[in-house]
Amino acid sequence: MVTDQWDNNAVPVRPAATVMLVANRPELEVLMLRRTKNMAFAGDMWVFPGGRVDQIDKAAQLENLMTGLTDADASARLEVESGGLAWWLAAIRETLEEAGLLLAANTAEVDVEAMRDRVRADEASFVYELTRHGITLDATSMEDVARFITPSGPPRRFDARFFLGMAPTDQLPDSDNSEIVDWRWIRPADAIADESMNLMLVTQWMLEKLLPFETAEAALAHARSQSTYNKFTEGRETGWIKL
């Protein structure tokens, strides 16, 4: 899907997952996080929660942890041979680490804050925490909506899958004060217009895709009704979007 003029061995492309969390407040707003200036990639930029897909995400027995999609279904949607559910797991884990939110339905008996702190200390413990507390994740709560591959050149390159999901109503965001130093709920139009918010081009594009929707439910319903990704190229950016 991608033609690359750079030496991919010099800057490897890493799989990643990113989540646009939306909520009605009362208009549609999206959760955005500000990365610390010290980050090698996207330092001091406002982004959506997300990060790389690790081997621990792929190695887990994901079909025992998730409902709604089989690994074969998830892999087909992402056009990978196998292990597609790893992107869903990584998206949920990174949201817990970076934003302090656990995207799961059966969390009433769970101390989410304590669990968040343990996972931040050791992200490899996430699967163990889910298993220990009997938490299952509903893969259909998030819809895959876009894919972007970082152009050649930066110190970090990612093949990032973007998801759209509803934010939990019984939890409050909490930044990790390490990679993430600030967070805010914001209307997509306000984020685009705010010159003080440093946005990557792909982040702005995804915010623009949310502009037509008045409610979070409307955005998700539209995303679920789309089955085809449309490819586009602008400058050095290549993307596939179905939102």
Secondary structure, DSSP 8 states (H G I E B T S, - for coil): -----S-TTTS-EEEEEEEEEEEESSSEEEEEEEE-TT-SSSTT-EE-SEEE--HHHHHS-GGGTEES--HHHHHHHHT-SS-THHHHHHHHHHHHHHH-----S--TTS-HHHHHHHHHH-GGGHHHHHHHTT--EEGGGEEEEEEEE--SSSSSEEEEEEEEEE--TT------SSSEEEEEEE-HHHHHH-TTS-B-HHHHHHHHHHTT-SSHHHHHHHHHH----EEEEETTEEEEE--
